[in-house]
Amino acid sequence: MDFLYPNMLYALFAVAIPVLVHLFNFRRYKKVMFSNVTLLKNLYQQTKKQSELKHLLVLASRILATVALVLAFAGPFIPNNQNKMSGQTQNHISIYLDNSFSMNTPGENGTLFNEAQNMAVSMVESYGNGDKFHLITNEMEAKHHRWFNKVEMIQNIVETKPGFMQQNLSDVMAREKMLRDPETGINHKALLYLLSDFQKSSSFNKPLPADSNLLVRILPLQNNPVSNISIDTLYFQSPVQLPQTVTTLFVKLSNNGAEKVNSIPLRLFIGNELKTVVSTDMEAGETRELEVSFTNSQAGFFQAHVEIEDYPIVYDDRLWFTFQVRDYFLISLISDENPNPYILQLFSSDSLTQIETRSPENVDYNTLPRQDMVILDQVKSLSGGLQKELENYVKSGGQLLIIPSETGFDNSWLNALNLPVFGNLDTVSVRLSDVNKDMAFFKQVFDKNQIQEKNQKTDLPIIHKHFPLMASANSQTTGLLQTMGEKNILTMSILEKGKVFQWAFPLQTRFSQFPQHALFVPVFYQMILQANQQNRRYEQLGSGLPIAVAQRNSNSAEARGKNIAELRQGEQSWIPESIRKSASELNLLNVQWPSDGFFEVKFNNETRGSIAVNYQRTESDFTLWTTDEISEIIEKQNLKGYQIIKPSAEEIKAQIVELDQGTRLWKWFIILAIFFIFVETLLLRFFK
């Protein structure tokens, strides 16, 4: 047993006080003469030995009570031999203060973040003035990456504000280790406190590291039950939006609470105009997609958002996004000889498409990235340069349609890209198999009522001759149309961001009836409508993904070099890191978004577009790890040097002292002092 205040043991000399009192009060028996003993009728007899025993017991009680009080004030404790911090003249303490959005949920005394702040301050105050402190927040700011004294640490804790960033615990511990003198190689013993609510969606997803020189103390903060409805994501039914047509938008909602919620209104705004409102009921823990329909009145780029009203968690109640309504599509038809008349007639007479025809020798590589679809029609051979440009075009999000010639197609290029190859010519006439109307590709081709009529017979074209398409097992290829013998006639392959369509025959009537069949028009238009959205509809804060932005074409490299991308929201603007992707496109890298909302993209003070930014939804589910579950994780990973503290702002100082110094015994000595005083009282009152 050791003492916090050993100088208090000098007070043990106070034991002399009851001894002196006992000596001065000691008296011998004297004979007293009475004339009549009847006056002593009720007198109890007491012997000399009984009197001495009573005095000795009272004296012992007083001495023991005095000793117990002195020891209590001396701060007795049993040392903690497992404390890694023992034996150091200076402690190095790091505190991770979780300041993510989830810490704004209500706790016992205000928000969890306020409770964590108060505990962090109490922790610092429980240590000495000579100790060093290190603050870690989710932003991992450079100004915090140093050792603070006691006053500086408290000031930085108080100044910390909640934010949208999140950090994995393994990254937090790596951050702490970086500060332990990496340059000098001195790896002293240190202490790390983890103050967080420990959400299941973002905590303990990676194994925790073990460090023999680090003692980790976990303080899980538990919130009160919270009801939270979140807008998780959204997508359009069709990847391409057209003017004067009904557009369907699917919005995904989640009820992260434990109770059913009725009549949740979801509002769609395009610009500042309220377009439509839909409402729904949601069971506890349910995830549901709501269908929202509206009409695009004109072509152009639009800013929009969907929103709900839900308290107290509001950061996930609004989702910003952008979309484009196309007024026309650009198609490049590349063929060796005369362009295919069926394709020309289809697209030349439609204001929705603009088609250009070129030979393989005069393809304009500068305009190729802007095409919505490139059609290789009966091209017998491709130059190495054209192959490379088409490959880059598709991988960047373009769409390529390959129509073989009468002698087939160059399979070596297809093999290199892991695309289906053309087999030998099959001259047996076959009929096209029934179209899979449930396939996403054909969803907008057929009437829903016709789809439900299973027994309805469809007039399908006959294929006279074709080159069977053979795909490898590891290719991302889908058969869109097949013969009755299940041979692919039309395939769609995914190549990174783009798609490659392949016909199994030339579009000539001696090969098939397809060019003159009713399926010809919808199938070709569906291929165009599969055009990828070149930019994501919205970005997420903290994702770190590169963002492609279009740049106005310039005739000289010098002019392009002066076009620097600038991001602006209101009065705030900055120039992000960027790298040129092509002559007309830049990639923005590591953009540090200050908040959610819309941000303008400017080149030379000219607005070239806008980017929608949203907070990540990983914190919308407020399911937390319990103390028992965290203990199981630590035990399962066989981690040494990890302790779990049940936090309390009022008792955190005492808890830390007990953990650092051992089991404190002062309360037991106070109880003993009271007990001996009680014994003394009993002796004086009842011992005769």
C-alpha positions in Angstrom: 0.0 0.0 0.0 1.3 3.5 -0.9 0.1 7.0 -0.1 -0.6 10.0 -2.3 0.2 12.4 0.5 2.8 10.7 2.7 3.6 13.9 4.6 0.2 13.6 6.2 1.5 10.6 8.1 3.2 13.0 10.5 -0.3 13.6 11.9 0.0 10.2 13.5 1.6 11.9 16.4 -2.0 13.0 17.2 -2.4 9.5 18.6 -0.8 10.9 21.8 -3.9 13.1 22.4 -6.2 10.2 23.5 -3.3 8.6 25.4 -2.8 11.8 27.4 -6.5 12.2 28.0 -6.6 8.7 29.3 -3.7 9.2 31.7 -5.1 12.4 33.2 -8.5 10.9 33.6 -7.2 7.8 35.4 -8.2 7.8 39.1 -7.8 5.4 42.0 -10.7 4.1 44.1 -11.3 6.0 47.4 -13.2 4.9 50.4 -16.2 7.1 51.2 -17.8 6.8 54.6 -21.6 6.8 54.7 -23.8 6.9 57.8 -26.5 4.8 56.1 -25.9 2.4 53.2 -29.6 2.5 52.3 -28.8 5.6 50.4 -26.7 3.5 47.9 -29.6 1.2 47.1 -29.4 1.5 43.2 -25.6 1.7 43.0 -24.0 -0.8 40.6 -20.9 -2.5 41.9 -17.8 -2.2 39.9 -14.5 -3.7 40.5 -11.1 -2.1 39.9 -10.2 -4.5 37.1 -13.5 -3.8 35.2 -12.8 -0.1 35.3 -9.3 -0.5 33.9 -10.6 -2.8 31.0 -13.2 -0.2 30.1 -10.6 2.6 30.0 -8.3 0.5 27.8 -11.0 -0.4 25.3 -12.1 3.3 25.0 -8.4 4.3 24.6 -7.9 1.7 21.9 -11.0 2.9 20.0 -9.8 6.5 20.1 -6.3 5.6 18.9 -7.7 3.5 16.1 -10.2 6.2 15.0 -7.3 8.8 15.0 -5.0 6.5 13.0 -7.8 5.7 10.5 -8.5 9.4 10.0 -4.9 10.3 9.4 -4.4 7.4 6.9 -7.6 8.5 5.1 -6.2 12.0 4.6 -2.8 10.6 3.5 -4.5 9.1 0.4 -3.8 5.4 0.7 -4.0 3.2 -2.5 -2.9 -0.2 -3.8 -0.5 0.4 -6.8 -1.6 -0.7 -10.3 1.3 -2.8 -11.4 -0.2 -3.1 -15.0 -0.1 0.7 -15.6 2.4 1.4 -18.4 2.7 5.0 -17.4 4.2 4.2 -14.0 7.8 5.3 -13.4 7.7 8.3 -15.8 8.4 11.8 -14.6 6.4 13.3 -17.5 3.2 11.8 -19.0 2.3 12.1 -22.7 -1.5 12.0 -23.1 -3.4 12.0 -26.4 -7.1 12.6 -26.5 -9.3 11.7 -29.5 -12.4 13.9 -29.4 -14.9 12.6 -31.9 -16.6 15.7 -33.4 -18.6 14.0 -36.1 -22.3 14.8 -36.8 -23.5 11.8 -34.7 -22.1 13.4 -31.6 -24.8 16.1 -31.8 -27.4 13.7 -30.7 -28.9 14.3 -27.2 -27.2 12.7 -24.2 -27.8 12.9 -20.4 -26.4 16.4 -20.1 -26.8 18.2 -23.4 -25.3 16.7 -26.6 -22.8 13.9 -26.6 -20.2 16.3 -28.0 -20.7 18.7 -25.1 -20.4 15.7 -22.7 -17.2 14.6 -24.4 -15.7 18.1 -24.3 -16.4 18.4 -20.5 -14.8 15.0 -19.9 -11.8 15.9 -22.0 -11.3 19.0 -20.0 -11.6 17.0 -16.7 -9.1 14.5 -18.0 -6.5 17.2 -18.6 -7.2 18.8 -15.2 -6.5 15.5 -13.5 -2.9 15.5 -14.7 0.1 17.6 -13.6 1.3 20.9 -15.0 4.4 19.2 -16.4 2.6 16.7 -18.5 2.2 17.0 -22.3 -1.1 16.7 -24.2 -2.1 16.0 -27.8 -5.5 16.6 -29.3 -6.9 14.5 -32.2 -10.1 15.4 -34.0 -11.7 14.1 -37.2 -10.3 17.0 -39.2 -6.7 16.0 -38.1 -5.7 19.6 -38.4 -2.0 20.4 -38.5 -2.3 22.9 -35.7 -3.3 20.1 -33.3 -0.3 17.9 -34.3 2.0 18.9 -31.5 2.4 18.6 -27.8 0.4 21.1 -25.8 0.8 22.2 -22.2 -2.2 22.0 -19.8 -3.6 25.4 -20.6 -3.2 25.2 -24.4 -4.8 21.7 -24.4 -7.9 22.9 -22.6 -8.2 25.9 -24.9 -8.0 23.8 -28.0 -10.6 21.4 -26.6 -13.1 24.2 -25.9 -12.5 25.7 -29.4 -13.3 22.4 -31.2 -16.6 22.4 -33.2 -18.6 19.5 -34.7 -18.0 18.8 -38.3 -18.8 16.3 -41.1 -15.5 14.4 -41.2 -15.1 10.9 -39.8 -12.0 8.9 -39.0 -11.4 5.2 -38.5 -9.9 4.3 -35.1 -6.8 2.7 -36.7 -6.1 6.1 -38.5 -6.5 7.9 -35.1 -4.0 5.6 -33.5 -1.6 6.0 -36.4 -1.9 9.7 -36.0 -1.0 9.5 -32.3 2.0 7.3 -33.0 3.4 9.8 -35.5 4.0 12.4 -32.7 6.0 10.2 -30.4 9.4 11.5 -31.6 9.6 9.8 -34.9 12.8 11.8 -35.9 14.8 11.0 -32.8 13.6 7.4 -32.6 12.5 7.9 -28.9 9.4 5.9 -28.4 8.3 6.7 -24.9 5.3 5.3 -23.2 2.1 7.2 -23.8 -1.6 7.2 -23.1 -4.5 7.6 -25.6 -8.1 8.4 -24.6 -10.9 7.6 -27.2 -14.0 9.7 -26.6 -16.7 8.7 -29.1 -20.2 7.2 -29.5 -18.6 4.4 -31.5 -21.2 3.9 -34.2 -21.4 0.4 -35.7 -21.4 1.9 -39.2 -18.0 3.5 -38.8 -16.2 2.1 -35.7 -14.2 -1.1 -35.3 -14.4 -1.9 -39.0 -10.6 -2.6 -39.1 -8.4 -4.5 -36.7 -7.0 -2.3 -34.0 -3.2 -2.1 -33.8 -1.2 -3.3 -30.7 1.5 -1.1 -29.2 3.4 -2.2 -26.2 4.2 1.4 -25.4 0.7 2.7 -25.6 -2.2 2.4 -23.1 -5.6 2.9 -24.8 -8.6 3.9 -22.7 -12.0 3.7 -24.5 -14.8 5.9 -23.2 -18.1 4.9 -25.1 -20.7 7.6 -24.9 -24.3 6.4 -25.2 -27.0 8.6 -26.6 -30.7 8.6 -25.9 -32.9 6.8 -28.4 -33.1 8.9 -31.6 -35.6 8.8 -34.4 -33.9 9.7 -37.7 -35.2 9.6 -41.3 -32.5 10.0 -43.9 -32.4 10.6 -47.6 -29.7 8.1 -48.7 -29.4 8.4 -52.4 -31.4 8.9 -55.7 -31.3 7.9 -59.3 -33.2 8.4 -62.5 -35.1 5.6 -64.2 -33.5 6.5 -67.5 -29.9 7.6 -67.7 -30.9 10.3 -70.3 -33.5 13.0 -69.7 -35.4 14.4 -72.7 -37.5 17.6 -72.9 -41.3 17.5 -72.8 -41.2 13.9 -71.4 -42.2 12.5 -68.0 -39.1 11.8 -65.9 -39.1 9.3 -63.1 -36.8 9.8 -60.1 -36.3 7.2 -57.4 -35.4 8.5 -53.9 -34.2 6.1 -51.3 -35.3 6.8 -47.7 -34.3 5.0 -44.5 -36.0 5.0 -41.1 -33.1 4.6 -38.7 -35.3 4.8 -35.6 -37.1 2.3 -33.5 -40.6 3.6 -34.1 -42.9 3.8 -37.1 -43.2 7.2 -38.8 -46.4 8.2 -40.6 -47.0 10.6 -43.5 -43.4 11.7 -44.3 -43.6 14.4 -47.0 -40.8 14.4 -49.6 -40.5 17.5 -51.7 -38.7 17.9 -55.0 -37.4 21.3 -55.9 -35.9 22.2 -59.3 -34.1 25.5 -58.8 -36.3 27.3 -56.3 -39.5 25.9 -57.8 -41.4 23.2 -55.9 -42.2 20.5 -58.5 -44.0 17.8 -56.6 -44.6 16.3 -53.1 -45.1 12.7 -52.2 -45.6 11.2 -48.8 -45.1 7.7 -47.3 -45.3 5.7 -44.0 -42.2 3.9 -42.9 -41.8 1.1 -40.3 -39.0 1.1 -37.9 -35.7 0.1 -39.6 -37.3 0.1 -43.0 -35.6 1.3 -46.2 -37.9 2.4 -49.1 -37.6 3.9 -52.6 -40.1 6.6 -53.4 -41.1 7.2 -57.1 -41.2 10.9 -58.0 -42.4 11.9 -61.4 -42.1 15.3 -63.1 -42.0 16.8 -66.6 -38.9 18.5 -68.1 -40.2 21.6 -69.9 -37.0 22.5 -71.7 -33.4 21.3 -72.3 -30.4 22.5 -70.2 -28.5 21.9 -67.0 -30.6 22.0 -63.8 -29.9 22.3 -60.1 -32.3 20.4 -57.9 -32.8 18.9 -54.4 -35.2 16.7 -52.5 -35.9 17.3 -48.8 -37.8 16.1 -45.8 -38.4 17.6 -42.3 -37.0 15.5 -39.5 -35.6 16.6 -36.1 -33.3 16.6 -34.3 -30.9 15.2 -36.9 -31.1 17.4 -40.0 -27.9 17.1 -42.0 -29.3 14.1 -44.0 -32.7 15.6 -44.6 -31.7 17.2 -47.9 -30.0 15.8 -51.0 -28.6 18.2 -53.7 -28.1 17.0 -57.3 -27.7 18.2 -60.8 -29.0 16.8 -64.1 -29.0 17.6 -67.8 -32.0 17.5 -70.1 -30.6 16.6 -73.6 -32.0 18.4 -76.6 -30.0 16.2 -79.1 -27.5 13.4 -79.3 -24.2 13.4 -81.3 -23.6 10.2 -83.3 -20.5 9.4 -85.4 -20.9 6.8 -88.1 -17.6 5.3 -89.3 -17.7 3.1 -92.4 -15.4 1.9 -95.2 -17.7 2.5 -98.0 -21.2 4.1 -98.3 -22.8 4.7 -95.0 -25.6 2.3 -94.0 -28.9 3.7 -95.5 -31.0 2.3 -92.7 -28.9 4.0 -90.0 -28.7 7.3 -91.9 -32.5 7.4 -92.5 -33.2 6.7 -88.9 -31.1 9.4 -87.4 -31.0 12.1 -90.2 -34.8 12.6 -90.0 -34.9 13.0 -86.2 -34.3 16.4 -84.6 -33.2 14.5 -81.4 -30.0 13.2 -83.2 -27.2 14.8 -85.1 -25.2 12.3 -87.1 -21.9 12.7 -88.9 -20.3 10.2 -91.3 -16.6 9.6 -91.6 -14.2 7.0 -93.0 -11.6 5.3 -90.7 -8.9 7.5 -92.3 -10.4 10.9 -91.5 -11.8 10.5 -88.0 -11.5 13.7 -85.9 -9.9 12.6 -82.6 -10.6 16.0 -81.0 -14.4 15.7 -81.4 -14.5 12.0 -80.7 -14.9 12.4 -76.8 -18.0 14.6 -77.3 -19.9 11.9 -79.3 -22.7 10.1 -77.5 -22.3 7.1 -79.7 -19.7 5.9 -82.3 -20.9 3.3 -84.8 -18.3 1.1 -86.6 -20.3 0.0 -89.6 -18.7 -2.8 -91.7 -15.2 -1.6 -91.1 -12.8 -4.3 -92.2 -9.6 -3.0 -90.4 -8.7 -0.3 -87.8 -5.4 1.5 -87.6 -3.5 1.3 -84.3 -4.2 4.9 -83.6 -7.9 4.6 -84.1 -8.0 1.5 -81.9 -6.3 3.4 -79.1 -8.6 6.4 -79.4 -11.8 4.2 -79.5 -10.5 2.3 -76.4 -9.9 5.6 -74.5 -13.3 6.9 -75.6 -15.2 3.8 -74.3 -13.2 3.6 -71.0 -14.0 7.3 -70.4 -17.7 6.6 -70.6 -18.5 6.5 -74.4 -20.6 4.1 -76.3 -19.4 2.0 -79.2 -21.5 0.0 -81.6 -19.7 -2.6 -83.8 -21.5 -3.9 -86.9 -19.4 -6.6 -88.7 -18.8 -6.6 -92.5 -19.7 -9.4 -94.7 -16.4 -11.1 -93.9 -16.6 -10.5 -90.1 -14.4 -8.2 -87.9 -10.8 -8.1 -86.6 -11.0 -10.3 -83.5 -7.5 -9.5 -82.3 -8.6 -6.1 -81.0 -11.7 -7.5 -79.4 -9.6 -10.2 -77.6 -7.2 -7.5 -76.3 -10.2 -5.7 -74.7 -11.8 -9.0 -73.5 -14.9 -8.4 -75.6 -17.0 -11.1 -77.4 -15.4 -12.3 -80.7 -17.2 -13.1 -83.9 -17.3 -16.8 -84.8 -17.5 -18.3 -88.3 -20.4 -17.4 -90.5 -23.6 -19.4 -89.7 -25.8 -19.6 -92.8 -28.7 -21.5 -91.2 -31.8 -19.3 -91.0 -33.1 -18.9 -87.5 -35.8 -16.8 -85.8 -35.1 -14.3 -83.1 -36.1 -15.6 -79.7 -38.6 -13.9 -77.5 -37.4 -10.5 -76.2 -36.8 -10.5 -72.4 -39.1 -7.6 -71.6 -38.1 -7.5 -68.0 -34.6 -6.6 -68.9 -33.6 -3.1 -67.9 -32.5 -2.4 -71.5 -36.1 -3.0 -72.8 -38.1 -1.6 -69.9 -39.1 1.6 -71.7 -39.7 -0.1 -75.1 -42.8 -2.2 -74.4 -46.1 -1.2 -72.8 -46.5 -2.4 -69.3 -49.9 -3.9 -70.2 -48.4 -5.9 -73.0 -45.6 -7.2 -70.7 -48.3 -8.7 -68.5 -49.8 -10.6 -71.4 -47.6 -13.7 -71.2 -49.4 -15.6 -74.0 -49.3 -12.8 -76.5 -47.3 -13.9 -79.6 -44.8 -11.4 -81.0 -43.7 -11.2 -84.7 -40.0 -11.6 -84.5 -37.5 -11.2 -87.4 -35.7 -14.1 -89.1 -31.9 -14.1 -89.2 -30.6 -15.6 -92.5 -26.9 -15.5 -91.8 -24.9 -14.3 -88.8 -21.5 -14.5 -87.0 -22.2 -16.0 -83.6 -20.9 -13.8 -80.7 -18.8 -15.7 -78.2 -17.9 -14.1 -74.9 -15.4 -15.3 -72.4 -16.4 -16.4 -68.9 -14.8 -13.4 -67.2 -16.1 -10.7 -69.5 -18.9 -8.3 -68.4 -21.2 -9.1 -71.3 -25.0 -9.3 -71.4 -26.9 -10.9 -74.2 -29.7 -8.5 -75.3 -31.1 -10.5 -78.2 -30.7 -14.2 -78.9 -31.8 -16.8 -81.5 -34.1 -19.7 -80.7 -30.9 -21.7 -80.2 -29.7 -19.2 -77.5 -26.9 -17.8 -79.7 -26.2 -14.1 -79.1 -27.3 -11.7 -81.8 -26.8 -8.4 -79.9 -24.6 -8.1 -76.9 -23.7 -5.3 -74.5 -20.3 -5.3 -72.7 -19.1 -3.1 -69.9 -15.6 -1.6 -70.5 -14.7 0.5 -67.4 -17.0 3.5 -67.6 -18.4 2.8 -71.1 -20.4 0.2 -73.1 -19.7 -1.7 -76.3 -22.6 -3.0 -78.3 -22.1 -5.7 -81.0 -24.4 -6.9 -83.7 -23.8 -10.5 -85.1 -24.6 -9.6 -88.7 -24.4 -6.6 -91.1 -27.5 -4.5 -91.3 -28.5 -5.8 -94.7 -31.7 -7.5 -95.8 -29.9 -10.5 -97.2 -28.5 -11.2 -93.7 -31.7 -10.6 -91.7 -35.1 -9.0 -91.6 -34.1 -6.8 -88.8 -33.4 -3.5 -90.6 -37.1 -3.5 -91.8 -38.6 -4.8 -88.6 -40.4 -2.8 -86.0 -37.7 -3.6 -83.4 -35.1 -1.8 -85.4 -36.0 1.7 -84.2 -36.5 1.1 -80.5 -33.4 -1.0 -80.1 -31.2 1.6 -81.7 -32.7 4.4 -79.6 -32.3 2.4 -76.5 -28.6 2.0 -77.2 -28.3 5.8 -77.4 -30.3 6.3 -74.3 -27.9 4.0 -72.4 -25.4 6.9 -72.6 -23.6 7.3 -69.3 -24.0 10.4 -67.3 -20.5 11.8 -67.8 -20.4 13.4 -64.4 -21.9 12.1 -61.1 -25.1 13.7 -60.1 -23.5 14.8 -56.8 -20.3 14.5 -54.9 -19.8 13.6 -51.2 -17.8 15.5 -48.7 -14.6 13.6 -47.8 -14.8 11.1 -50.6 -11.6 12.2 -52.2 -12.8 11.1 -55.7 -11.5 13.0 -58.8 -14.1 15.2 -60.4 -14.2 15.6 -64.2 -15.1 19.1 -65.4 -15.5 20.1 -69.1 -13.3 23.0 -70.3 -14.1 25.2 -73.3 -12.0 24.1 -76.3 -9.1 26.4 -77.1 -7.1 26.5 -80.3 -3.7 26.6 -78.5 -2.0 24.9 -75.7 -1.1 28.3 -74.2 -4.7 29.3 -74.0 -5.7 26.0 -72.5 -3.0 26.4 -69.9 -4.4 29.7 -68.8 -7.8 28.2 -68.2 -7.6 27.4 -64.4 -10.6 25.9 -62.7 -12.1 27.9 -59.9 -14.8 26.8 -57.4 -17.2 29.3 -55.9 -20.1 29.3 -53.4 -21.4 32.7 -52.6 -18.5 34.9 -51.6 -16.2 32.0 -51.0 -14.0 30.8 -53.8 -10.7 28.8 -54.2 -8.6 27.1 -56.8 -8.5 23.3 -56.3 -5.7 21.0 -57.3 -6.3 19.8 -60.9 -4.7 17.7 -63.6 -5.5 17.7 -67.3 -7.4 14.7 -68.5 -7.7 15.7 -72.2 -7.7 18.8 -74.3 -11.2 19.6 -73.2 -11.4 18.1 -69.7 -9.8 18.5 -66.3 -9.9 16.3 -63.2 -10.2 18.1 -59.9 -8.3 16.3 -57.2 -8.6 16.2 -53.4 -11.3 18.9 -53.3 -11.9 20.1 -49.7 -15.5 21.1 -49.7 -16.4 23.5 -46.9 -20.1 22.5 -46.7 -22.9 20.9 -48.8 -24.8 22.7 -51.5 -24.0 23.8 -55.1 -20.7 25.1 -56.2 -20.0 26.9 -59.5 -17.2 25.8 -61.7 -15.5 28.8 -63.4 -12.9 29.2 -66.0 -11.6 32.8 -66.4 -14.6 34.1 -64.5 -16.9 32.3 -66.8 -19.3 29.8 -65.3 -19.0 26.4 -67.0 -21.2 24.3 -64.8 -22.1 23.5 -61.2 -21.3 20.6 -58.8 -23.8 19.4 -56.1 -22.2 18.3 -52.9 -23.7 16.3 -50.0 -22.7 15.0 -46.6 -22.0 11.3 -46.4 -24.8 9.2 -45.0 -22.6 6.7 -43.0 -23.6 8.4 -39.7 -27.4 8.3 -40.4 -27.7 5.0 -38.6 -27.2 5.7 -34.9 -26.8 2.1 -33.8 -23.9 2.1 -31.3 -21.5 -0.5 -30.0 -22.3 -1.3 -26.4 -19.6 -1.6 -23.7 -20.0 -5.4 -23.6 -19.7 -5.6 -27.4 -16.5 -3.5 -27.4 -15.1 -5.8 -24.6 -15.8 -8.8 -26.8 -14.0 -7.2 -29.8 -10.9 -6.4 -27.6 -11.0 -10.0 -26.3 -11.4 -11.5 -29.7 -8.5 -9.5 -31.1 -6.4 -10.4 -28.1 -5.5 -6.8 -27.5 -3.3 -5.9 -24.5 -3.2 -2.5 -23.0 -6.8 -1.6 -23.8 -9.2 -0.5 -21.0 -12.9 0.5 -21.1 -14.1 3.2 -18.8 -17.8 3.9 -18.2 -17.6 7.7 -18.6 -19.1 10.2 -16.2 -18.3 13.9 -16.3 -18.6 14.2 -12.6 -16.4 11.1 -11.7 -13.9 11.1 -14.5 -11.1 12.6 -12.5 -11.5 10.0 -9.7 -11.7 7.3 -12.3 -8.5 8.4 -14.0 -6.6 8.7 -10.7 -7.7 5.3 -9.7 -6.6 3.8 -13.0 -3.3 5.7 -13.1 -2.4 5.2 -9.4 -4.3 2.0 -8.3 -7.2 1.2 -6.0 -7.9 4.1 -3.6 -8.6 3.1 0.0 -9.4 6.5 1.7 -13.2 5.7 1.8 -12.5 2.5 3.7 -10.4 4.3 6.3 -13.1 6.9 6.8 -15.6 4.0 7.4 -13.2 2.5 9.9 -12.8 5.8 11.8 -16.6 6.1 12.0 -16.8 2.5 13.2 -14.3 3.1 16.0 -16.0 6.3 17.1 -19.3 4.3 17.2 -17.6 1.6 19.3 -16.2 4.2 21.7 -19.8 5.6 22.1 -21.1 2.1 22.9 -18.4 1.5 25.5 -19.0 4.7 27.3 -22.8 4.2 27.3 -23.3 0.6 28.0 -20.1 -0.9 29.5 -20.6 -1.0 33.3 
